[in-house]
């Protein structure tokens, strides 16, 4: 072990621009952490070390005090200052090689990461599931926001309580009654911070670990992730032209939860028939199952009117209706809603406050005015026209490049279409190569739980690309695709 002044002198650089106290602290702290200054070693008096280094004594005093505060040294009146054993033990633990540590994530955490479906890129042609946010009426929103803040009450600026802003719950109820045939009152609406949070509450309050959840296959990856994280047993159910299509064998074992998107099946776009809807509701009532209806983009339908919501047909209060403003306004708003049977509302509202300490009350108040004054309906009408034109432009671009050789699915509604690919073509490889070429798309196969049943294809979103840019963007994708075909 070297004498301490020599150890410091060899490393202390008087020509550096680094402050003296920072340089001395770094030298001593590193020496202790790396065991070059052993536990029990007495540090020289502050005056002695200051003279040896040619710096102010107060600088050394400050460094010693900082090291003592962090537990690297200990000092006592009349005893001097010593390197502690605590510092040495901490260092050894911190330097344990990562390869020798136990797996830091839980089994549940590892499963979540392994099956993660969220995309890293959320903008550009042809990113699916993202709306056109550049046309959002910012000036109107800012005006309403200023008005709301001008008269903000203390209750709006503290922790939220209850099921959300009363004005917004009323506006949502009136909107759903008029446009989607949802049978509800404002008291049945619970405002959440996105569909994922709604699903989390459903899984926590209506199911226990080990309970079975039916999921459309292919289907929404977000529901899979939440239900899996909550310990539910996931059972993939195939989808045909009429929607969810359980087999006779699957029907013999009723689930606790059934997750469906009947208005526009995600991602292939099937519309659940009235016959299938009645069968599903009767089955749920008979077996005490909960039906979770995800009505994520029913506002945008081209050429035909959508069937009313499944919830409006429910005579036994087994349907939980989910909606979001992410597709109609902008995703980062993080406001969604659940319409619940009356006897579930109080439990959901209390759990929402207990688990998440909800907020966003001011944003909810702004959104309530935005809807009440008619701006929401106006924006949807405008965007329906925009998306319809982009949808037609994309279909035209596909036909121009491939004629009728490749089938398009789900083109009657929503913000994306699915371009089917031959089974010998890897949609994952196409998506990776397209990304390198500057075009974003998602492989259809990733939406399947049963890989043996997967159909290859590409999800092409048109919400984020101008109509005039669609043809050239798809031409880039077509060049990539032909290399695989």
C-alpha positions in Angstrom: 0.0 0.0 0.0 1.4 3.3 -1.1 1.7 6.3 1.3 -1.4 8.5 0.8 0.3 11.8 -0.2 2.4 10.0 -2.9 -0.8 8.2 -4.1 -2.6 11.5 -4.5 0.4 13.5 -5.8 1.0 11.1 -8.7 -2.5 11.7 -10.0 -3.2 15.3 -9.0 -2.8 17.5 -12.1 -2.3 21.2 -11.4 -2.6 22.1 -15.1 -6.1 20.7 -15.6 -9.1 22.8 -15.9 -11.0 20.5 -13.4 -11.7 22.2 -10.1 -9.3 21.2 -7.3 -12.1 19.8 -5.0 -13.6 17.7 -7.7 -10.2 16.3 -8.8 -9.2 15.4 -5.2 -12.6 13.9 -4.5 -12.4 11.8 -7.6 -8.9 10.5 -6.8 -9.8 9.5 -3.2 -13.2 8.1 -4.0 -11.8 6.0 -6.8 -8.9 4.8 -4.7 -11.3 3.6 -1.9 -13.7 2.0 -4.3 -11.0 0.1 -6.1 -9.3 -1.0 -2.8 -6.1 0.9 -3.6 -6.7 2.7 -0.3 -7.5 -0.1 2.1 -10.1 -0.1 4.9 -8.6 1.4 8.1 -6.1 3.5 6.4 -5.6 6.9 8.1 -5.9 9.9 5.9 -3.3 12.7 6.5 -4.5 15.9 8.3 -6.2 18.4 6.1 -3.4 20.9 6.5 -0.7 18.4 5.6 -2.4 17.2 2.4 -3.3 20.8 1.4 0.4 21.9 1.7 1.6 18.8 -0.3 -0.8 19.6 -3.1 -0.5 23.4 -3.0 -4.2 24.0 -2.6 -6.4 25.6 0.1 -7.0 23.7 3.3 -10.8 24.4 3.0 -10.7 22.4 -0.2 -9.4 19.3 1.5 -11.8 19.9 4.4 -14.7 20.0 2.0 -13.6 16.8 0.2 -13.2 14.9 3.5 -16.7 16.0 4.6 -18.2 14.8 1.3 -16.5 11.4 1.6 -17.7 11.0 5.2 -21.2 11.9 4.1 -21.2 9.2 1.5 -19.8 6.6 3.9 -16.3 6.2 2.4 -14.5 7.6 5.5 -15.3 8.2 9.1 -13.9 10.9 11.3 -13.8 11.6 15.0 -12.6 14.6 17.1 -9.0 13.9 18.0 -8.9 10.5 16.2 -8.3 11.6 12.6 -10.0 10.4 9.4 -10.0 6.7 8.3 -11.2 4.7 5.3 -14.2 2.7 6.3 -15.0 -0.9 5.9 -18.5 0.0 4.7 -17.1 1.7 1.6 -15.0 -1.4 0.7 -18.0 -3.8 1.1 -20.2 -1.6 -1.1 -17.5 -1.5 -3.7 -17.2 -5.2 -3.9 -21.0 -5.7 -4.4 -21.1 -3.0 -7.0 -18.3 -4.6 -9.0 -19.9 -8.0 -9.3 -19.9 -8.9 -13.0 -23.3 -8.7 -14.6 -22.9 -12.2 -16.0 -22.8 -13.6 -12.4 -25.9 -11.9 -11.1 -29.3 -13.5 -10.9 -31.8 -12.7 -13.6 -33.1 -9.3 -12.6 -36.5 -9.6 -14.2 -39.3 -11.7 -12.8 -40.9 -14.5 -14.9 -43.8 -12.2 -15.5 -41.4 -9.4 -16.6 -39.5 -11.7 -18.9 -42.7 -12.9 -20.5 -43.9 -9.3 -21.0 -40.7 -8.3 -22.8 -40.6 -11.5 -24.8 -44.1 -11.0 -26.2 -44.0 -7.2 -26.4 -45.9 -5.8 -29.4 -45.5 -2.0 -29.2 -43.7 -0.5 -32.2 -40.7 1.8 -31.7 -41.7 4.1 -34.5 -45.1 5.8 -34.4 -45.1 8.1 -37.4 -44.7 8.0 -41.2 -45.9 6.0 -44.1 -47.4 3.4 -43.5 -47.5 3.3 -39.7 -50.7 1.5 -38.6 -52.9 2.7 -35.8 -51.8 6.3 -35.7 -54.1 9.2 -36.7 -53.3 12.4 -38.6 -52.4 14.7 -35.7 -51.2 17.6 -37.9 -54.8 18.5 -38.7 -55.9 18.7 -35.0 -57.6 22.1 -34.3 -54.9 23.4 -32.0 -56.2 27.0 -31.9 -59.6 25.9 -30.7 -58.1 23.6 -28.1 -55.8 26.3 -26.8 -58.7 28.7 -26.5 -60.8 26.2 -24.6 -57.8 25.3 -22.4 -57.2 29.0 -21.5 -60.8 29.3 -20.6 -60.7 26.2 -18.4 -57.5 27.3 -16.6 -58.9 30.8 -16.1 -61.6 29.4 -13.8 -59.7 26.4 -12.4 -60.9 25.2 -9.1 -58.6 23.7 -6.4 -60.3 20.3 -6.7 -59.2 20.2 -10.4 -55.5 20.7 -9.4 -55.3 18.0 -6.7 -55.5 14.2 -6.9 -58.5 13.1 -8.9 -61.4 11.3 -7.2 -64.3 9.4 -8.6 -64.8 8.2 -12.2 -63.6 11.3 -14.1 -64.7 14.8 -15.0 -68.5 14.9 -14.8 -68.9 17.0 -17.9 -66.8 14.7 -19.9 -68.7 11.6 -18.7 -71.9 13.3 -19.7 -70.5 14.3 -23.1 -69.2 10.8 -23.8 -72.6 9.2 -22.8 -74.5 11.5 -25.1 -72.1 10.9 -28.0 -72.3 7.1 -27.7 -76.0 7.1 -27.4 -76.4 9.1 -30.6 -73.6 7.5 -32.7 -73.1 4.0 -31.5 -76.4 2.9 -30.0 -74.8 2.4 -26.6 -77.4 2.1 -23.8 -75.9 4.1 -20.9 -76.1 7.0 -18.6 -73.2 9.4 -17.7 -73.0 7.5 -14.3 -71.9 4.3 -16.2 -68.9 6.0 -17.8 -65.5 5.8 -16.2 -62.7 7.9 -17.7 -59.2 6.2 -17.9 -55.8 7.1 -19.1 -56.0 4.9 -22.2 -57.4 1.5 -23.3 -54.5 -0.3 -21.7 -55.4 1.1 -18.3 -59.1 0.1 -18.9 -57.9 -3.5 -19.7 -55.7 -3.5 -16.6 -58.6 -2.6 -14.3 -60.9 -5.2 -16.0 -58.3 -8.0 -15.5 -57.6 -7.0 -11.9 -61.3 -6.6 -10.8 -63.1 -9.2 -12.8 -60.6 -12.1 -13.1 -58.1 -13.9 -10.9 -54.7 -15.4 -11.9 -55.4 -18.6 -13.8 -58.8 -17.6 -15.1 -59.3 -18.0 -18.9 -59.5 -15.1 -21.3 -60.6 -15.6 -24.9 -58.7 -13.4 -27.4 -59.3 -13.0 -31.1 -56.6 -14.6 -33.2 -55.2 -12.6 -34.9 -55.9 -9.8 -32.4 -54.8 -6.8 -30.5 -51.4 -7.4 -28.9 -52.1 -4.8 -26.1 -54.9 -7.0 -24.6 -52.6 -10.0 -24.8 -49.9 -8.2 -22.9 -52.1 -6.9 -20.1 -54.0 -10.2 -19.6 -50.7 -12.1 -19.6 -49.1 -9.8 -17.1 -52.1 -10.3 -14.8 -51.6 -14.0 -14.9 -54.6 -14.9 -17.0 -54.7 -18.1 -19.1 -54.9 -16.8 -22.7 -56.9 -18.9 -25.2 -56.6 -17.8 -28.9 -60.0 -18.0 -30.7 -60.0 -18.0 -34.5 -61.7 -15.3 -36.5 -63.8 -15.8 -39.7 -65.8 -13.5 -41.9 -68.4 -13.0 -39.2 -66.0 -12.3 -36.3 -65.0 -14.4 -33.3 -65.5 -18.1 -34.1 -65.0 -20.5 -31.2 -65.0 -24.2 -31.9 -67.4 -26.6 -30.2 -64.6 -27.8 -28.1 -63.7 -24.3 -26.9 -67.4 -23.6 -26.2 -67.4 -26.4 -23.7 -65.0 -24.5 -21.4 -66.5 -21.0 -20.8 -64.0 -18.2 -20.2 -64.0 -15.5 -17.5 -63.3 -12.8 -20.1 -63.9 -12.5 -23.9 -62.1 -9.7 -25.7 -63.6 -8.8 -29.1 -63.6 -5.9 -31.6 -67.0 -6.5 -33.3 -67.3 -3.3 -35.3 -63.9 -3.6 -37.1 -62.0 -6.6 -36.0 -58.4 -5.8 -35.3 -56.4 -6.3 -37.4 -58.1 -8.0 -40.3 -61.3 -5.8 -40.3 -64.1 -8.4 -40.1 -67.5 -7.0 -39.1 -69.2 -9.3 -36.5 -72.6 -10.4 -37.9 -75.8 -9.8 -36.0 -76.2 -13.6 -35.7 -72.8 -14.0 -34.2 -73.4 -11.1 -31.8 -76.6 -12.7 -30.4 -74.8 -16.0 -30.0 -72.0 -14.4 -28.1 -74.3 -12.5 -25.7 -76.4 -15.5 -25.0 -73.4 -17.6 -24.3 -71.9 -14.9 -21.9 -75.2 -14.6 -20.0 -75.6 -18.4 -19.7 -72.1 -18.9 -18.3 -71.4 -15.6 -16.4 -68.6 -14.5 -18.7 -67.7 -10.9 -19.3 -67.5 -9.5 -22.8 -65.0 -6.8 -23.4 -66.0 -4.8 -26.5 -63.1 -2.7 -28.0 -64.7 -0.1 -30.3 -61.4 1.6 -31.1 -62.1 3.3 -34.5 -65.8 2.8 -35.4 -66.0 6.6 -36.3 -64.2 6.0 -39.6 -66.3 3.9 -41.9 -66.3 4.4 -45.7 -69.4 3.7 -47.8 -71.5 1.8 -45.1 -72.8 2.6 -41.7 -71.5 0.4 -38.9 -73.7 -1.9 -36.9 -74.7 -0.5 -33.5 -72.4 -1.4 -30.6 -72.6 -4.9 -29.2 -73.3 -3.3 -25.8 -76.6 -1.9 -27.1 -77.9 -5.5 -27.6 -76.9 -6.7 -24.2 -79.9 -7.5 -22.0 -78.0 -9.1 -19.2 -75.3 -6.5 -18.3 -72.4 -8.7 -19.4 -70.7 -6.2 -21.8 -68.0 -3.7 -20.9 -67.6 -1.2 -23.7 -64.2 0.4 -24.3 -63.5 3.5 -26.4 -60.6 5.9 -26.8 -59.8 9.4 -28.1 -56.4 8.2 -29.3 -57.7 7.6 -32.9 -60.1 10.5 -33.2 -57.9 13.2 -31.6 -54.3 12.4 -30.8 -52.7 9.5 -28.9 -50.7 11.5 -26.4 -53.9 12.9 -24.9 -54.2 9.6 -23.0 -57.9 9.8 -22.4 -60.2 6.8 -22.9 -63.4 5.5 -21.3 -65.2 2.4 -20.2 -69.0 2.0 -20.1 -69.8 -0.4 -17.3 -72.8 -2.2 -16.0 -74.2 0.0 -13.1 -73.1 -2.4 -10.3 -69.4 -2.2 -11.4 -69.0 1.5 -11.6 -68.2 2.2 -7.9 -65.7 -0.6 -7.7 -63.9 0.5 -10.8 -63.8 4.2 -9.8 -62.4 3.4 -6.3 -59.8 1.1 -7.8 -58.8 3.7 -10.3 -58.1 6.2 -7.6 -56.5 3.6 -5.3 -54.1 2.1 -7.9 -53.3 5.1 -10.1 -54.1 8.3 -8.2 -55.6 9.6 -11.4 -55.1 13.1 -12.8 -55.5 14.8 -16.2 -58.5 16.5 -14.7 -57.8 19.8 -16.6 -57.4 18.0 -19.9 -60.7 16.1 -19.2 -62.4 19.4 -18.6 -61.1 20.9 -21.8 -62.2 17.8 -23.8 -65.6 18.0 -22.2 -66.0 21.6 -23.6 -64.5 20.5 -26.9 -67.3 17.9 -27.2 -70.1 19.9 -25.8 -69.5 22.8 -28.2 -69.6 20.6 -31.2 -65.9 20.7 -32.1 -65.4 17.0 -31.7 -68.2 16.1 -34.1 -66.9 18.6 -36.6 -63.3 17.2 -36.4 -64.5 13.6 -36.9 -66.5 14.6 -40.0 -63.5 16.4 -41.4 -61.1 13.5 -40.7 -63.5 11.0 -42.1 -63.3 12.8 -45.4 -59.5 12.9 -45.3 -59.1 9.3 -44.3 -61.6 8.2 -47.0 -59.5 9.9 -49.7 -56.3 8.4 -48.3 -57.8 5.0 -48.1 -58.9 5.2 -51.8 -55.4 6.5 -52.8 -53.8 3.6 -51.1 -56.1 1.0 -52.7 -55.4 2.7 -56.1 -51.6 2.5 -55.4 -51.8 -1.2 -54.5 -53.8 -2.0 -57.7 -51.5 0.0 -59.8 -48.5 -2.0 -58.6 -49.9 -5.5 -58.2 -53.3 -5.5 -59.9 -55.5 -8.2 -58.3 -52.5 -10.4 -57.5 -52.5 -9.4 -53.8 -55.7 -9.3 -51.7 -56.6 -6.3 -49.5 -58.5 -7.0 -46.2 -60.4 -4.7 -43.9 -60.7 -1.8 -46.3 -64.2 -0.6 -45.3 -63.2 1.2 -42.1 -60.5 2.3 -39.7 -57.1 3.7 -40.4 -55.3 0.7 -42.0 -55.7 -2.1 -44.5 -54.1 -5.5 -44.6 -52.2 -6.6 -47.7 -52.2 -10.3 -47.8 -48.9 -12.0 -48.9 -48.3 -15.5 -50.2 -47.4 -17.9 -47.4 -43.9 -18.5 -48.8 -43.1 -14.8 -48.2 -41.9 -13.8 -44.8 -43.8 -10.7 -43.8 -41.4 -10.0 -41.0 -38.5 -9.9 -43.5 -40.4 -7.6 -45.8 -41.2 -5.3 -42.9 -37.5 -5.1 -41.8 -36.4 -4.4 -45.4 -39.1 -1.8 -45.8 -38.0 0.0 -42.7 -34.4 0.2 -44.1 -36.0 1.7 -47.3 -37.8 4.3 -45.2 -41.3 2.8 -45.1 -42.9 1.6 -41.9 -45.3 -1.4 -41.9 -46.1 -4.2 -39.5 -46.2 -7.9 -40.2 -49.6 -9.5 -39.9 -48.1 -12.7 -38.5 -47.1 -11.0 -35.3 -50.7 -10.5 -34.3 -51.3 -14.3 -34.1 -50.8 -16.3 -31.0 -51.1 -19.6 -32.9 -48.2 -19.4 -35.3 -49.4 -22.5 -37.1 -52.6 -20.6 -38.1 -50.8 -17.3 -39.1 -51.5 -15.7 -42.4 -48.7 -13.5 -43.8 -49.4 -10.0 -44.7 -48.6 -6.3 -44.0 -50.6 -3.7 -42.0 -50.6 -0.5 -44.0 -51.7 2.6 -42.1 -52.7 5.7 -44.0 -53.5 8.0 -41.1 -50.0 9.6 -41.0 -49.3 10.1 -44.7 -50.6 12.8 -47.0 -52.8 11.6 -49.9 -50.3 13.0 -52.5 -47.4 11.0 -50.9 -49.2 7.7 -50.8 -48.4 6.5 -54.4 -44.7 7.2 -54.1 -44.4 5.7 -50.7 -46.1 2.6 -51.7 -44.0 2.4 -54.8 -41.0 2.2 -52.5 -42.6 -0.6 -50.5 -43.5 -2.4 -53.8 -39.9 -2.4 -54.8 -39.0 -4.1 -51.6 -41.9 -6.5 -51.8 -41.0 -7.6 -55.3 -37.6 -8.8 -54.1 -39.4 -11.2 -51.8 -42.1 -12.2 -54.2 
